[in-house]
Amino acid sequence: MSQRRGLSLLELLASTAVLGVIAGTAFAIMRLDSLGNHGAMTVARTLANDLELARYRSINTGDDHFLLLTSSSSIVAYTLHRDTGGSSIAEDVTREIPGQVTVTISPAAGQTPSLTFEGLAASSFTFTVAGPQRTLEVTVTAATGRAVVTKM
């Protein structure tokens, strides 16, 4: 009887293939979650920047500005608009919300988040931006009209 001292090429290839499948699956799961969480942070910061831009433009133009929200069960897109009295003009491109991120607004979705010509919010409102494992809030207070991003 001869003693075997190593692995055959077939055994080595089989174990490498199994480890590759396990590693590939783990990497794909981690990548999707991290992309969703990064997307939530990006959406929250972009939303806050757009609200600050609306405040800045309200003060400079003397016209009220608001975010026109496109929603179904949650917000899927928004556009910055200027209120010219009887009508409104789109001031910026429509921003789409990525699929792994959900955005909701409170108070009720029927209210349009707007900023007056003085740069103040017509009323306080909060956007909740949620990714797979991270949730952030973008809060605008009526007294200042400033947008603040906080992690929950």
C-alpha positions as CSV (number, residue, x, y, z in Angstrom):
1,M,0.0,0.0,0.0
2,S,1.4,3.4,-1.0
3,Q,0.8,6.5,1.1
4,R,-0.7,9.5,-0.6
5,R,1.0,12.8,0.4
6,G,-1.0,15.5,-1.4
7,L,-4.1,16.4,-3.2
8,S,-4.9,15.5,-6.7
9,L,-5.5,18.2,-9.3
10,L,-9.2,17.4,-9.4
11,E,-9.6,17.8,-5.7
12,L,-7.8,21.1,-5.7
13,L,-9.9,22.4,-8.6
14,A,-13.2,21.3,-6.9
15,S,-12.3,23.0,-3.6
16,T,-11.2,26.2,-5.4
17,A,-14.5,26.3,-7.3
18,V,-16.5,25.9,-4.1
19,L,-14.6,28.7,-2.4
20,G,-15.0,30.9,-5.5
21,V,-18.8,30.4,-5.5
22,I,-19.1,31.2,-1.8
23,A,-16.8,34.3,-2.1
24,G,-18.7,35.6,-5.2
25,T,-22.1,35.3,-3.5
26,A,-20.8,37.0,-0.3
27,F,-19.3,39.8,-2.4
28,A,-22.4,40.3,-4.4
29,I,-24.6,40.6,-1.3
30,M,-22.2,43.0,0.5
31,R,-21.9,45.1,-2.7
32,L,-25.7,45.5,-3.1
33,D,-26.1,46.6,0.5
34,S,-23.2,49.0,0.5
35,L,-24.4,50.5,-2.8
36,G,-27.8,51.0,-1.3
37,N,-26.4,52.6,1.8
38,H,-24.1,54.9,-0.2
39,G,-27.1,55.8,-2.4
40,A,-29.1,56.8,0.7
41,M,-26.3,59.1,1.9
42,T,-26.0,60.6,-1.6
43,V,-29.7,61.2,-2.0
44,A,-29.9,62.8,1.4
45,R,-27.0,65.2,0.7
46,T,-28.3,66.0,-2.8
47,L,-31.8,66.7,-1.4
48,A,-30.3,69.0,1.3
49,N,-28.2,70.8,-1.3
50,D,-31.2,71.3,-3.6
51,L,-33.2,72.7,-0.7
52,E,-30.4,75.1,0.1
53,L,-30.3,76.0,-3.6
54,A,-34.1,76.7,-3.5
55,R,-33.6,78.9,-0.4
56,Y,-30.7,80.8,-2.1
57,R,-32.8,81.3,-5.3
58,S,-35.8,82.4,-3.4
59,I,-33.9,85.1,-1.7
60,N,-32.1,86.3,-4.9
61,T,-35.1,86.2,-7.2
62,G,-37.8,87.3,-4.7
63,D,-40.0,84.4,-5.9
64,D,-41.1,81.4,-3.9
65,H,-39.5,78.1,-4.8
66,F,-40.7,74.6,-4.2
67,L,-39.9,70.9,-4.9
68,L,-42.4,69.2,-7.2
69,L,-42.5,65.6,-5.9
70,T,-43.3,62.6,-8.1
71,S,-44.5,59.8,-5.9
72,S,-46.3,56.5,-5.7
73,S,-46.0,54.9,-2.3
74,S,-42.8,56.9,-1.8
75,I,-41.1,59.7,-3.6
76,V,-39.4,58.5,-6.8
77,A,-38.3,61.9,-8.3
78,Y,-38.3,65.6,-7.6
79,T,-37.7,68.9,-9.5
80,L,-37.0,72.3,-8.2
81,H,-39.6,74.9,-9.4
82,R,-40.0,78.6,-9.1
83,D,-43.5,80.0,-8.4
84,T,-44.1,83.0,-10.7
85,G,-47.5,83.8,-9.4
86,G,-50.0,82.0,-11.6
87,S,-47.6,79.4,-12.9
88,S,-44.3,77.6,-12.1
89,I,-41.1,77.2,-14.0
90,A,-38.7,74.2,-13.6
91,E,-35.4,75.6,-12.4
92,D,-33.4,72.4,-12.4
93,V,-33.3,68.9,-13.8
94,T,-35.5,66.2,-12.4
95,R,-33.6,64.1,-9.9
96,E,-34.5,60.4,-9.8
97,I,-34.3,58.4,-6.6
98,P,-32.4,55.1,-7.0
99,G,-34.4,51.8,-6.6
100,Q,-32.7,50.7,-3.4
101,V,-33.5,54.0,-1.6
102,T,-36.9,55.0,-0.4
103,V,-37.8,58.6,0.4
104,T,-40.9,59.8,2.3
105,I,-42.0,63.2,3.6
106,S,-43.7,64.2,6.7
107,P,-46.1,65.8,7.3
108,A,-48.5,64.3,4.8
109,A,-47.4,63.9,1.2
110,G,-50.1,66.2,0.0
111,Q,-48.1,69.2,1.2
112,T,-45.5,70.7,-1.2
113,P,-42.2,71.6,0.5
114,S,-41.8,75.3,-0.4
115,L,-39.5,78.2,0.5
116,T,-40.8,81.8,0.6
117,F,-39.1,84.7,-1.1
118,E,-37.4,85.5,2.3
119,G,-35.7,82.1,2.3
120,L,-38.0,80.7,5.0
121,A,-39.8,77.4,4.8
122,A,-43.6,77.8,4.5
123,S,-43.8,75.1,7.2
124,S,-41.4,72.6,8.7
125,F,-41.0,69.3,6.9
126,T,-38.8,66.2,7.1
127,F,-37.7,63.9,4.4
128,T,-36.8,60.3,5.6
129,V,-34.2,58.7,3.3
130,A,-33.8,54.9,3.8
131,G,-31.3,52.5,2.3
132,P,-31.0,48.8,3.1
133,Q,-29.2,49.4,6.5
134,R,-29.0,53.2,6.9
135,T,-31.7,55.8,7.4
136,L,-31.2,59.5,7.3
137,E,-33.4,62.6,7.8
138,V,-33.3,65.8,5.9
139,T,-35.1,68.4,8.1
140,V,-36.1,71.9,7.2
141,T,-37.4,74.2,9.9
142,A,-39.9,77.0,9.1
143,A,-38.0,79.6,11.2
144,T,-34.7,79.4,9.1
145,G,-35.5,77.4,6.0
146,R,-32.1,75.6,6.4
147,A,-31.8,71.9,5.5
148,V,-30.0,69.7,8.0
149,V,-29.0,66.0,7.4
150,T,-29.0,63.7,10.4
151,K,-28.3,60.0,10.7
152,M,-30.9,57.9,12.5
